[in-house]
Amino acid sequence: MPTSSASDSLPLDHTPAMNTESLITDLAFILLLGAIVTVLFKWIRQPVVLGYIVAGFLASPHFEYLPSVSTEENIDFWAEIGIVILLFALGLEFSFKKLLNSGGSAVVTALIVVTGMMGAGFAIGHILNFNTINSLFLGGMLSMSSTTIIIKAFTDLGLRQKKFASLVLAVLIVEDLFAVVMMVLLSSIAINNSVEGSELLYSIAKLVFFLLIWFAVGVYIVPSALNAIRRYLNPETLLVVSTGLCLGMAVFSVYCGFSMALGAFVMGSILAGTSYAEQIEHVVTPVKDLFGSVFFISVGMMVRPDILAGYWMPILILSAVVIVGMILFGTAGMLVTGQTLKTAIQSGFSLTQIGEFAFIIASLGMSLGVLEPTLYPIVVAVSVITTFTTPFFIKAANPFYAFVERHLPKRLHFLIERYHKDVEKNEAAGASWRPVLKRYLWRTALYSVVLLAIGIASRQYLLPYMRGILGPWGNITSVALTIAAMSPFLMALMLPLSASADEHGEAQARAAINALPRTVLTIFRFVIALFFVMSVISEVYSKRIAVLVAAAVVLLVAFFFSRRLRKRMARIENRFIDNLNERELRRSGKNNSVVGDLHLAYMTVGTGCDFAGERLINSNLRHRYGVNIVSIQRGTAVIPVPDGNRRIFPGDTIGVIGTEDQIAKILPDVEKNLPADTARTSGLDSARLTSILLSPASPLAGKTPRTSDLRNRYEALVVAVDRGDEHIDTRPDLVFMPGDVVWLVGNPEKLASLK
């Protein structure tokens, strides 16, 4: 009997081992092949992504001269992980704050490009006899330019500093968001196998609702939680935490009815707004490169030479559609938003390719079983062709502009220039009130979504539960509890902007917005609050009762709520705004006061910085700006309290202590010629602020900052001295006295002996 059970158990233990062995064998094979091919592509100076696709083709059963993977499902498993990690990494480069700062020009241009290419792809799909679903997926695949390829092309050609390059990168940021939204909509259409207007609107509304909820909760909680555990976040821990958040959000996204990729992208976007974004990106990059390579290799495995040979004409047609369409729609979008003709043409010629999102959308269609197998290798071939041609079209933009300028009718050229100047004038006129109006709209949207979530939770869970345990009294109990939960958010929705708006540089804008119909905005917010309360009450009572009670509740909340609760809601809103602006505040030091009126800011040295490469002692920063350099981060290495012989170089992140005015003065000089998308901050606070009460036996008593040799002996820098009620700025001849509270920046362990 024991023998029988032991023998019966052998297959059960052996099968998983065989599966694991097959999984590892296939992974080892494709990675080794990918390494060889990508090294070759590096040698011939071609994009690595193309090398992965070629490696995938060589590893596929369609290439008979090499061994192929044993089980394609194994590669699909790794590729699914690759999609999640890729979307997470793209989210880390995105950030909601960056979207807000990209401006209306990028949004309008991206909208024109995406809708135009969607329409062109859909029409070409029907001409090529694809059905409606496949034509929609084809339009989606053709509408997304490749962020990776464009950035590489700009870097190789030395164009990252150009104005049109920053505009193109802003458009790509918005396109990434549109791509994620498109994936959700295409999934909904594919599952229902039809395009119904009501179903489509419901899908969009559901997506917007969840995105805003995730955005609000994530921005409020995640940065605060990371800051709370700052001291424990070494690279290893940060990788574990960020990957855990990514996968956790991916699973929660599936639970809410969306894809794992959407959840990963959202979490990446939330983390992109924190001061740890660059560190997370640094530790996640190897993981992204590994699993991303597997994904692109899996794309290459879908390439079939027989299909490419049989469909060479559609491939050339679609390549021409991508190139011509992107140029036309990209140029038109930039012109519509008021850019000059030269900038518009340069931008349009930079967008002439498709890349990673085309593959991701194609993989989505294949996983849903709605995409024709022939379409995948066709799109891969189009991507390869347009990737090769991208640098040539970027170079051709200026000659083409010169040709257009020579042959363009003078009247039309005059109208374009006049429209450009009018747009600039209107933007300057609206610059004072637009930030506050934007904040009004964001507050309204966020609080409305929170109130909607409370209402849905009440209707789905609280109301049935209360009816079950309290019977008829369950209705009024449920309504009372729901309104009580809504009340703080109703009050925040109806109140004007908090006083912290002045702290974020909006004082003038708050005054300028008086020119707008403030009364209309106030009434609008009250009507929205009234609607949410009515929707809760009307679930159990008549509409007449709902209107009367809702009006009473709204007035009660607006006029009689406690001042303490108002202050609490203001603190919550301020925390949210601070978290949203965390990287910017850390860069400017506005929200990082250390002592007195001094602030600690982290800024990245640009290529145009006048004192880059100089020794700090020769740059005379203390005399020119009144600031002190307390740290230099170069890659992952941090130099705390650098001495005068240290030099700073472009790409370094420096910690600067000074007043707000002093930091505001040095910031543009430090970040001169720094690309907008590379400005970063440091999260490595090895040099910390420490206060020390001097005793008569302290080594500092009776000495000056100069004679105490703090920099060499303790790697420390004196920031300020408190003597009684007097706050004294440091100077080289200041004598330390017993009883002084000395504020120093340095390693707290080394400074402990000074107490």
Disulfide bonds with the S-S distance in Angstrom:
none
